[in-house]
Amino acid sequence: MTELKLLILEDVPFDVELIERELQKADIKFKSKIVDREENYLQEINDYKPDLILADHSLPHFDGLSALEIAKKECPNVPFIFVSGKIGEEFAVEALKSGATDYVFKGNLSKIVHAINRALEEVEEQRKLECAERELIKSHEFLIEAQKIGKMGSWEYDVGKNTVKCSSELYNILNAKSTSNPISFDEFLELVNPSDVNFVRENIETAIKNKNSFSYEYNINCNDNSTKILSCHGKVIENDNNGSMRLIGTEQDITDRKKVEDKLRESLKEKDMLLQEIHHRVKNNLQVIYSLLRLQSRFIQDEKSQEIFKETQNRIRSIAVLHEKLYRSNDLGRIGFADYVISLVKDLFHSYGTDTNQVNLNVNIENIYLNIETAIPCGIIINELVTNSLKHAFPSGRKGNITIEAFKDEKEKITLSVKDDGIGISPEIDLDDIESLGLQLVQYLTNRIKGEIFLNRENGTEIKIIFSELKYSVRT
């Protein structure tokens, strides 16, 4: 490995020493430049031209996300890894979405070597993929302009004679001795990997039957016992004099490109696993806080204080449930709203010891998926409104219903409704002048998701919120 040029954005010399020690232990040859201010950072990017950037996420005079944006503009192909001791879940997700290659905790610097090696491999794999794509485009343009196959192999199949004539380029791909003599179609199929013979034959027969173009990928055996992946494109040609039908096709060796794509796909899978781990850890940490509050509340005698603790626990739980759902979801960026709401409200019923024979829950939510930016405020809003219903709407054993509904209109506007048929909200309560912390939270979070809130006092209480899903925005 050639000497690696590192640019380290860090203001603590001891942390730099620890990073360099890990690289030295792994026998990585490197030289480094240390900066802690924006002007020095920008100068070194242009003058030093680093191979890799390591950055703390927060410095007294600069921050990591700003450094990442500069790097994306000035040196987009240089890997950027966050190395921090205080990185949080939101920042980690934000950093990866913003284009960071990876991040490493300062408390677990043993992983930095793996992160660097993986980052450099991704750069090399991306370079190979871009090179392969450029070559493919170049070959395609040459084919159009010069009406020649170029460096890709080609063949011509005479259906009447059942013979295939291959170009010298195709023989080169196959590592086989070139010949100008046609071979039979069966001999041509012998070159195909046995597992793909029927697949290739069926594609050719279908093209002949339908007299149309064809395209497919398959494996082929070479004379040196190696196997290559070829991409085949061709068309059917009918002679004007109603003579024999012919097929012409080109073969492109895409073996290396497929290998690069597989490695990039594996790298993406690793990042998905990382995001899953983030959601799992956040859920666990929130559960610890929830449990601590629950334990602490046992030592509180004042009922009002106990109630405050319980409401705080439920707010924390509403966020924890969301991260648990995302952790178990196939889509780490979006959550099924109906499933989330049902889990959240069932926990609230259990928390308040509500008898479901007394208070019935109705949930009618369309197949709506929300990103985490929107789902967390909505979850807390529902938590507050359902809590109010459970505490105040059904006194003295009164029976009733709590109904939660949500749907999207044709303009992608979402309407969320939480209503009960209890005794009704006090006429003295004005949503524009609220003293209750819970309703203040509802008002604040509605503004946060840029929604409108409406209060209906008929047949109980209904609060309706109309909003659009927030688009993810990079924070600075």
N, C-alpha and C positions, 0 to 999 in steps of 0.2 A: 504494500500500500504506500502510495506517495504521501508526503507530509501534508497533513490536514491543516488548513488555515481556519482557526476558530475566531469568531467575534463574540465576546461575552459581555452582555449588558448586565452589570452587577455593581453594587456599591459597597459590598461587604467583602474585603480581601480574604477573610477566612473561608467563606463559601466558595470563592474562586479556587482557593488552594485545595479544598475537598474535591471539587469537580476534576481538577487537573490530576489529582492523586489517583482517582478512579481510572482515568484514561491511561495513566502511566502503568498502573497495575495490569491493564489489558494489553500492554505493549503497543498502544496506538501512537504513532508518530504524529506530532502536531506542534504547531506554534499558535500562540493566542495573542489577541489584543483585547484589553479591558477598557470599557467605556461606561459612563454613568449619566451622560447628558446627551440631549438630542443632537446638538451641533457636532459633537465628537463622533457620535454614532453614524450620522449621515456622511461625515467626511471619510470614516474608515470603510464604509460600504463602497464608496467610490474609489478610494485610494488602495485599500488593502485587498478588496475583492475576496471576501471570505468564502470558504466552501460550506460553512454551516454557522448558524447563529443560535446561541444559547442566551435566553433572556429571563430575568426575574420579572414578575408581573407588575411589581410596584416599586418605584424608586422615589427618593425625595424630589427629584427634579424632572422625572420622566416616567412613562408607564409602558408596560409590555405590549398592550394592544395598539398603541400608537406606533411603537417600534415595528409591530407586525405589518401594519398598513404601509409604512414606509418601505419595508422589505418587499412586500408584494408589488410595489410600484417600481422600485429601483433594481431589485434582483429577484424576480419572481420564481426562478428555478432553484434558489438557495433554500434548503430546509431550515425551518424555524421551530425550535423546541423551547417550550417554557420550562424553566427550572425554578420552582418556588416552594416555600414552606407554608404559605398561607392561602394557597389556591382553593377556591370553593367550587361547588358543583355547578353553579350558574356560570362562573367564569370558565370552567373547563369545557362545558358544552359550547359556550360562546366562542372560545378560542378555536376549537376544532371546526366549528361552522365558519369561522372567519378565515380559515386557511392555515392554521397552525398544523405542523406535521405531527407533533406529539407533545406530551408534557410529562415531567418527572417531579416527584416530591423530593424536596431536599432531605427529608427524613429517610428516603429510600434511594440514595444515589447509586446503589449497586446496579440499578436498572438503566442508568444513563448510557452505558456502553451499548446495551441492546437497542435502546432508542436511537442512538446515533447510527449504528450499523444498519438498522432497518430504514432509517431516513435516507441514508446514502444509497441503499439498494433501490428504494423507490425512485430516487432521482435517476439512477442509471436505467432502471426499467422503463421509466417514462421517456427517457432519451431514446432508448431503443424503439419504443412504440412509435414515437414521433418520427423517427428515422424511417421505420417500416412504412408508416402512412405516407410520408413524403415520397418514398420510392414507388408506392402503389399509385399515387396521384401522377407522378412523373411518367410511369409506364402507361397509364390511361391516356394522358395527353398525347404521348408519342403515338399510341395506337390510333387515336382520332386523326391526328395531323398527317401521319405518314402511312396510314392504312397498313400497318405492320403489327405484328404481335409484340415486337420489342423483346425484352428478356424473358417474358413468360413463355411457357411451353404451349404448343397448340397441337390439335389433332383434327383429322377429318374422317368421318365415318361414312362409307358408301354402303347404304342399306341394301341395295340390290346385290352387290358383290360380297357383302358381309365382311368388308375389310376396313382396317383402320390404318391411316398413315399419320405417323407422329413426327413432329418437328425435332430438330437437333436439340433445341432448348428443353423440350420435355424429356428427352433421353438424359440430358445433363441433370435435370432435377431428380431423375430416377437412379442416377449413378450407373446408367446402363450404356452399353456400346451402341453408338448411333448407327442406324441403317436407313437407307433410302427406300427399302422395299416395304410395302404394306404388310401388316400382320392381320390375322383374323380377329374378329371381335372377341371370340373366346380367349385368344391369347392375350388380348388387351385386358380382359377381365381377370386373367391370372395375376396381373400386376397389382390388382386391388386386394386390400386386406380381406381375408375370407369373411370376416364378420360384416363387411360392407358390400359384398358382391351383389346380393339380392337388392339392396338399397339402390346401387348404381344402375343395375339392370332395369329396375322398375321406373327410375327417373327417365332413362333413355326411351323405354317403351311408351311411357306416358307422353313424352315430347313428340314422338313419332305419330302417336294416335291423334293428339290434339293439334299437331303441327304448330307448336308454339316455342317460345324461348324457355330456357331452363337454367337453374342455378342451384348448386348444392355443395356441401363440404363432405369429404370422406378421407379415409386413411388408405395409403398405398404402400406396398412393399417394395423396397429397393434391392438392387443386387448385392449390396453390402450388408444385407439382413437388417437394416434400419427401417423404421417406419416414419413416414412423413404425412402431414395433414395438408391436403390440397383443396383449393377453392376452385370449383369448376363453373364456368359461365359459357353458355352456347345458345345456338338457335338452329332451327330446321330450315333447309333451303330446298325448294322444289324447282326442278329444271323447267324451263319454258317449253321445251319440246316433250313434256310429260315423260321424261326419262327417269332414271333412278333418283330416289330421294337421298339427300345428303344431310349430315349434321356436321357442323363445325363447332369447336369449343376451345377455350383457353384454360390452362391450368396454372394456378399461382400457388407456390409453396408458402403456406402461412404458418408453418410449424413454430418458428421463433416467435411470431406475433401471438400465437395462442398461448405459448408458455408465459410470455410477459403479461397477457391478459389474466391468466390464472393467478399469477403472483400478485397482481394489483387487486384482483378480486379477494384474495386471501388477506391482503392488507386491509381492505375495506371491512372484511369480516372482523378482523382484530379491533378496528376502531368501533364497530358496533358493539362488540363485547365490552370495550372500555366504557362506552356510554351506559350500557346495562349495569356495569359495576358501579358507576357514579349514582344512578338512580337507586340501586340497592343500598349503597352506603348512606345516602341522604335519608332514605326511608328508615334505616336502622337508627341513625342519629336522632331523627325526629321522634322515633318510638322511645328512645332513652329519655328524651326531654319530657315526653308525655308521661312516662312512668315516674320520673322524678317529681313532676307536679302532682301526680296522683298520691305518691307517698307523702309528700309535704302536706297535702290537704287533710290528711288524717290527723294531723296535729293542730288543726285549726278548729276552734270551737264556734266562732262566729259564722252563722249561716250565710250571711251576705258575702263574706270573704270566701267561704267554700264555693258559693255559686260562681264567683269570679274565677276561681281556679278551674272549676269544671268547664266553663265557657272557653277559657284559654286552652285547656286540654283539647276540646273539640275542634278549635280552630287549627291547632297543630295537627290533629289527627286528619283533618280534611286535606291538608297538604301531603301528609304521609301516605294516605290512600292513593293519591294521584301518582306519586313516585313508584308505589308498589305496582300499580296498573301498568305504568310505562315500562317498568322492569320486566314484566311478564308479557309485554306486547311485542308483536313482530315489527311494529313501526315505532321506533324509539322517539320520534318527533311529534306524534299525534296520539290522542287517546279517545276511545269510544266514550262519548259523553253519557249515554244512557247507562252503561254498565258502571261507570264511575259514580253517577248520582245515586243509583240503587245501593251500592256498597256504602256510600257516605251516609245516606239517610237511615239505613238499617243500623249503622253504628250509633247514630243519634238516638234512635228509638231505644236501643239497648242501654245507652248511657243514662237516659232519663227514666228507665224502667217503665216505658209506656206499654200498656196492654194493647196489643193489635186487635183484640176483640172490641176495645173501646174506641180507639182511633185507627181508622183504616187509611193505608197509604196507597195512592194511585199515581203511577209514573207513566206518562205518555210522551216519550221523546223519540223523535225521528232518528234515522241512522246518521247522526251528526258526529263528526270527528273534529276535535279542537287541538291546536298546538298548546304547548305548556304555558306560553305567554298569556293565553286567554283562559285556559282551563283552571288555573290556580285562582284568579279573582272570582270566576263563576262558582267554583267550589266553596269558597268562603262566603259568598253571597247566599248560596243555598243553605249553608250551615247556619247563618244568622237568622234567616227567615223561618226555617223549619224549627230552630230552637225557640224562637218567639211563639210560634204556634203551639209547640208542645208545652211551654211554660204558662201561656196565658189564655189560649183559645178555648180550652176545654176544662173549666174548673168544676170541682165537686162531682167528678165521675161522669161528666157530660160526654156523650158519644158524638163522633163526627168523622170528617174526612179531611185529609191533607192531599192535595193534588199538585203534582209538578208536571209541567208540560213545556216542550221546546220544539220549535220547527223553524225551517228556513223558507224564505220566500224566493221568488224568481230573481231577486236582486242580491241574493246571498245574505240578506239581513236575517239575523236570528232573533226570535222572540222567545224569551224565557219567562214563565209564569209560575209563581208559587202562591197557592191560595188554600184557605181553609173555610169551613162553614161553621166556625165557632162563634163566640159572643161578639166578635168584631173588635177592631182596633179603636182605641179611645178617640173620640172626635176632637180632642184637644191636641192630638199629635199632628204636626205639620212637617212634611218631609223636607221643607226648606229651612226649618228651624228645629233641629233634633237635639235632644239632650242624651238619649240612649246611645251608649257606645256601639251596640250591635247595629242599630239603624244608621249611625254615623259611618260605620264601616261599609254598609251596603251603599250608601250615597257616594262615599269616596271611591270604592271599587267600581261602581257604575261609571263614574267620571273617568276612571283609569282606563276602562275598556271603551271609552268614548260612546257610552250608551245613554239612552233616555229612560227615565223611571216614571211609572204611573201607578197611582194608588186607587183601588176600587173598594168601596166600603159596603157594597150591596151583598147581602147573604153571606156575611162573614167578612173576610179580608183577602184581597188579592193584590199582590205587587207584581207588576209586569215590567220587564226590562227588555228594550229593543237595542241591539248592538250588532256590530260586524266583527268578525274574527280579526284580532290584531295581527299585523304582519310583523315578522321578526325583524328587529332593527339592531344593528351593532351598537353597543354602548361604548362610550369613551370615558 
